């Protein structure tokens, strides 16, 4: 997961007003996983990131890379 995407998700979690444990419950993951992600110690797997985004009302989309990059 890219740094920009991770930071966007972190900002959305902070702005959500939801406790990390509630986000974890709704996203079917552990509070520890969310907490380590928020501290920058771990990244989220794509399936977990998608579920967290769904909880936050965000949509994860794939953007094709430009040629030569």
C-alpha positions as CSV (number, residue, x, y, z in Angstrom):
1,X,0.0,0.0,0.0
2,X,1.4,3.4,-0.9
3,X,2.3,6.0,1.6
4,X,-0.3,8.5,0.3
5,X,-3.0,5.9,0.5
6,X,-2.0,4.9,4.0
7,X,-1.9,8.6,5.1
8,X,-5.4,9.2,3.6
9,X,-6.8,6.2,5.5
10,X,-5.2,7.4,8.7
11,X,-6.6,10.9,8.3
12,X,-10.1,9.4,7.6
13,X,-9.8,7.2,10.7
14,X,-8.9,10.3,12.8
15,X,-11.7,12.4,11.3
16,X,-14.3,9.6,11.6
17,X,-14.9,10.1,15.3
18,X,-15.0,6.3,15.7
19,X,-12.8,4.5,18.2
20,X,-10.2,2.2,16.6
21,X,-11.8,-0.8,18.3
22,X,-15.1,0.1,16.6
23,X,-13.5,0.5,13.2
24,X,-11.8,-2.8,13.7
25,X,-15.0,-4.5,14.7
26,X,-16.9,-3.2,11.7
27,X,-14.0,-4.1,9.4
28,X,-13.6,-7.6,10.8
29,X,-10.1,-7.1,12.0
30,X,-8.4,-6.6,15.3
31,X,-8.0,-3.3,17.2
32,X,-4.3,-4.1,17.5
33,X,-3.9,-4.2,13.7
34,X,-5.6,-0.8,13.4
35,X,-3.6,0.6,16.3
36,X,-0.2,-0.6,14.8
37,X,-1.3,0.9,11.4
38,X,-2.2,4.2,13.0
39,X,1.3,4.3,14.7
40,X,3.0,3.6,11.4
41,X,4.3,0.3,12.6
42,X,2.4,-1.9,10.0
43,X,0.6,-1.5,6.8
44,X,-2.8,-2.9,6.1
45,X,-3.3,-5.7,3.6
46,X,-5.4,-4.7,0.7
47,X,-8.5,-6.8,1.9
48,X,-8.3,-5.1,5.3
49,X,-7.8,-1.7,3.8
50,X,-10.8,-2.2,1.6
51,X,-13.0,-3.1,4.6
52,X,-11.7,-0.2,6.6
53,X,-12.4,2.1,3.7
54,X,-15.9,0.7,3.4
55,X,-16.5,1.4,7.2
56,X,-15.3,5.0,6.6
57,X,-17.4,5.6,3.5
58,X,-14.3,5.7,1.2
59,X,-13.8,3.8,-2.0
60,X,-10.5,2.2,-2.9
61,X,-9.9,2.3,-6.6
62,X,-7.1,1.1,-8.8
63,X,-5.4,3.7,-11.0
64,X,-3.2,2.4,-13.8
65,X,0.4,3.6,-13.8
66,X,1.4,5.9,-16.6
67,X,3.8,4.4,-19.0
68,X,7.5,5.0,-18.2
69,X,6.9,5.2,-14.4
